[in-house]
Amino acid sequence: MSKIAVLDKHTAELIAAGEVVERPSSVIKELVENCMDAGATSISVEIKNGGVTYMSVTDNGEGMERDDVPVAFLRHATSKVRTAPDLDAISTLGFRGEALASIAAVARVELITRREEDLAGTHYTIEGGTAGELSDIGCAKGTTIVVRDLFFNVPARMKFLKKDVSEGNAVAAVMDRLALSHPEIAFRFVRDGKEELQTSGDGDLRGCIYSVLGREFSKNLLPVDYSLDGVRVYGFVSAPSSSRPNRTMQHFFVNGRYVKTRTAMAALEQAFKGAIMSGKFPACVLFIELAPETVDANVHPAKIEIRFMDERPVFSAVYHAVQNALSGASAPKSVSLPPKAPSAPAGRQLVLDFSKPLTPPAPPKSAPTAQPPAEPKKPSIFRVTEEYAGYDRPSLTVGDVAQQWGNLQEKREPTYTPPAQTPLAPTAQPTVIEPPQEPEPPEVRVVEEQEAHKPVHYIGELFSTYLLAEMDGSLYVIDKHAAHERLLYNQLTATEHADSQQLLAPLSVTLSREEYAALMMYTEELARVGFEVEEFGGREVLIRAVPMILSGCDVAAVIREIAGGFADGARTVRSSALDWIYHSTACRAAVKAGDESRPAELAAFAQRVLYHDDLRTCPHGRPVCFSLTKQEIEKQFGRII
């Protein structure tokens, strides 16, 4: 008996429908694209229960002839392609002739349509691929398609659908992209009786971006319009200062079709290289127009992926278009300052003159007696700042550093001889942290030293980033940001509920659809860390409280980073989601490289790091410090072999 059999028509249609219809958002995408191809200038979409039980798409397009209605639901029936050569120059969004047939195979579909020249409209029903009644109906010009009970006859597909909220968010994301792709069409999206999107359809792209992506996103955009080798690129890119932690706000449209293209994405990020920080990504709404015969949209049934006949012109056009936009935004602008008033100000002012080199301040004088002029010193590359007797000691020269380094290696107490005729306090010395005998001042917190620990000799700070300290015959170099990040992370994980601070005015943060949906799934975890987050409508969330450790930080950036991590889909387990919040919060709250700190604070911080073995790596796995022994250093100088 033969093992190979030809599938029956119904089973084959169910299998084929799975390639086109994955979820409600797939249905909405296909139906709205048909409306666009029909010349509609107004499209209205309504869903209920995430689109699983009810979806409705209405347009004011050209409508359908009655004889074409039943044929439109047959597989491979289309009005957009006639012969094979037509596939080489596709100018419409739909062309396969599979969408309506696939939708009708797995749902209950009702269609109402009328052309402008027809006196009566046409009403048609089809359920699970089985045709129903064809009759007259009174209706306006255009087409309305209602889809109910998606996957009612395919329970295996139904169980893979997500919650109604997630499916509804996916539909909303599709509507955002479709509205951006055609600003000349008025879109309206209603979800469970609540209007979530409405665009004017006046053709103004910036206004459409404002309606779809919000005020915060649209206010920092740079216009783009550039043509090269038959490729035109236009739209908007975000300013470098408005970069984002992920790529969810990158929108590319090729010949009016939303696509995911690595070529354009790589060109965009290459153009921004050097303008934004590493790990940040630009946002954009970019349209690419080129000859239809140079683009292959027949790669995947969803038509999201495309192929270019030659990627180089596309890459070059996007790269140079964005470069031009950035160079225009960063061009220096002339500034005219008002003339200086002749009268002296009442209070003390700090005047910055960038034409002269910055020189260290001279030591304070104990009496107003005249002093001989100090000898000029050469600028020091290695700066050791020490707080002593209420003033900052002058920068040390290279010779001073070498002398003090030798004294440290030989365990000698260095001396500092003040200039002649300058009465000063006792000689300055490098800070040496010993077990405290008396209470320290309130502004300096010193960790209690255990008897087994050796004293820590704090040397100074390098590049405003790394701390140098000596302990037990070794030189330690400490990354202050990584160390502080690990310290804050440990504090957060050790508490059941972190202390929070109520904001005087709630902060509104605009996210992408994916970020918004992902963030609202973890409100309990956010509350445990100290965030009070609530929905504000659309894609905006309202922040009412933040962890105490984030005082003075950019809270909006923290929320976007956390939401972006959730949207990436890498954190699906609740415990790891909480850990991701800890990571992001600690990283943002930690002191940054280049931040200024008092030497006494840095000395106490170096002591704490070196006295605790659990502060050796940051939460991301980077090392906090490394050490060089005295023997290793002397070998570098040839003192030992």
Secondary structure as GFF3:
##gff-version 3
##sequence-region A 1 641
A	DSSP	alpha_helix	9	20	.	.	.	ID=ss1
A	DSSP	alpha_helix	24	37	.	.	.	ID=ss2
A	DSSP	beta_strand	42	48	.	.	.	ID=ss3
A	DSSP	three_ten_helix	49	51	.	.	.	ID=ss4
A	DSSP	beta_strand	54	59	.	.	.	ID=ss5
A	DSSP	alpha_helix	68	72	.	.	.	ID=ss6
A	DSSP	three_ten_helix	84	89	.	.	.	ID=ss7
A	DSSP	alpha_helix	99	105	.	.	.	ID=ss8
A	DSSP	beta_strand	108	114	.	.	.	ID=ss9
A	DSSP	beta_strand	121	127	.	.	.	ID=ss10
A	DSSP	beta_strand	130	137	.	.	.	ID=ss11
A	DSSP	beta_strand	142	148	.	.	.	ID=ss12
A	DSSP	alpha_helix	155	158	.	.	.	ID=ss13
A	DSSP	alpha_helix	164	181	.	.	.	ID=ss14
A	DSSP	beta_strand	186	191	.	.	.	ID=ss15
A	DSSP	beta_strand	194	198	.	.	.	ID=ss16
A	DSSP	alpha_helix	205	213	.	.	.	ID=ss17
A	DSSP	alpha_helix	215	218	.	.	.	ID=ss18
A	DSSP	beta_strand	221	228	.	.	.	ID=ss19
A	DSSP	beta_strand	231	238	.	.	.	ID=ss20
A	DSSP	three_ten_helix	240	242	.	.	.	ID=ss21
A	DSSP	beta_strand	250	254	.	.	.	ID=ss22
A	DSSP	beta_strand	257	259	.	.	.	ID=ss23
A	DSSP	alpha_helix	262	271	.	.	.	ID=ss24
A	DSSP	beta_strand	284	289	.	.	.	ID=ss25
A	DSSP	three_ten_helix	292	294	.	.	.	ID=ss26
A	DSSP	beta_strand	295	296	.	.	.	ID=ss27
A	DSSP	beta_strand	307	308	.	.	.	ID=ss28
A	DSSP	alpha_helix	311	329	.	.	.	ID=ss29
A	DSSP	beta_strand	387	388	.	.	.	ID=ss30
A	DSSP	beta_strand	391	392	.	.	.	ID=ss31
A	DSSP	alpha_helix	398	409	.	.	.	ID=ss32
A	DSSP	beta_strand	432	433	.	.	.	ID=ss33
A	DSSP	beta_strand	456	462	.	.	.	ID=ss34
A	DSSP	beta_strand	466	471	.	.	.	ID=ss35
A	DSSP	beta_strand	474	479	.	.	.	ID=ss36
A	DSSP	alpha_helix	480	494	.	.	.	ID=ss37
A	DSSP	beta_strand	500	510	.	.	.	ID=ss38
A	DSSP	alpha_helix	513	519	.	.	.	ID=ss39
A	DSSP	three_ten_helix	520	522	.	.	.	ID=ss40
A	DSSP	alpha_helix	523	529	.	.	.	ID=ss41
A	DSSP	beta_strand	532	537	.	.	.	ID=ss42
A	DSSP	beta_strand	540	547	.	.	.	ID=ss43
A	DSSP	three_ten_helix	548	550	.	.	.	ID=ss44
A	DSSP	alpha_helix	555	567	.	.	.	ID=ss45
A	DSSP	alpha_helix	574	589	.	.	.	ID=ss46
A	DSSP	alpha_helix	599	611	.	.	.	ID=ss47
A	DSSP	beta_strand	625	629	.	.	.	ID=ss48
A	DSSP	alpha_helix	630	636	.	.	.	ID=ss49
###
